């Protein structure tokens, strides 16, 4: 079934966690991370959103700015941690990635 989630008025931690608890893994083709502008918010949004995205789905980060901002550094940490499961598509002020595997390979 198709699933769409717009602005809920709730914080992303609550929404993403509730989706995972509800069993919505691999339910989304597109995830756009933009909200909290602290590195911790961005990193937690990325980690929680990753399992919700289908393999082949697109993950977009706003405020990337080539990794030089605090948010960009958090995004870079996520990308490095999940490198075996992501493919770069486009990088600018935003970063576009495709999920290529269900989970990153364990080292």
N, C-alpha and C positions, 0 to 999 in steps of 0.2 A: 504494500500500500504506500501511496505517496504521502510524505510527511513534510510539513513546512512549519517553520517557527519564526515568527517576527518578534517585534519588541513586546516583552511580557510585563515590563514594569518591575521585574524582580532582578536581583543581582545574578550575574552569570554563574557563580559558584553554585547557587541554589538550583538554577535551571539545568545546568549541565549535569550536576549530581543526580537530580531527580530523573532526568532522561536515562542515565546509566542504570539507576535502580529499577526503572520501569522496563529495562531490557531493550533499549533502543540502539544497541550496538549495530554499526554498519547500516544505519537507516537514512543517512544523508549523503547526497551527491555533492553538496557545496556547503562549506562552513566559512563564514567571514568573521574573523576575530578583530573586534574594535570595540572598546568600551573602557575598561579600567586602564589607566595610562601609567601604572606602576609596573616595574619589571615582574614583581610577584604575581600581579593580576594576569598579565600577559602569559606568563609561563604556566600558571594553573589553568587558564582557559585553553591553552594549546594542548596540555597533557590530558585534560578531561574531554576535549573535543575530538582528539585523534581517534579513539575507539568508536565514536559515533559516525565517523566518515567511512563510506564504502571504499574498498580498494578501487582505484580509478577515479575517485572523487577529488575535488579541488579544495584546497585549504588556502585561504587568503588572509594575510596579516596586514592591517593598516598600520601606518606610522613606523614602517620599517626603516626608511631613510638610510639605506645601505649599511645598517648595523652600527651606526655611530651614536644613536640615542640610547638612553637606558632601556627603552622598550626594544630597540633593535638588538641590543646585547642579549636580552632575555630570549628573543626569537632565535638568535644565532645559537644560544645554548640548547634550545629545543631541537633545532635542525641538526646540530651535531649529535645529540643523543638519539635521534630517530633517523639518522642518515641512511641506514639500510632499508628504510621503508618510505622514503620520500624522493621525489624528483623535482628539480627546479624547472619551472616553466617560464617565469618572468620575474625580474627584480627591478624595482624602482623605489618610489616612496612606499609602494606596497610590494609584498612578496607573494607570489603565486606558486603553490606547490601541488603536486599530484601524489596521492597516496598510492604507493606501488606494492605494499605488502601489509598484511594484517598487523604485524608487530615487527619492530626492528630485530635484526639478528642479535642473539646474545653473544657476547665476546668471551 
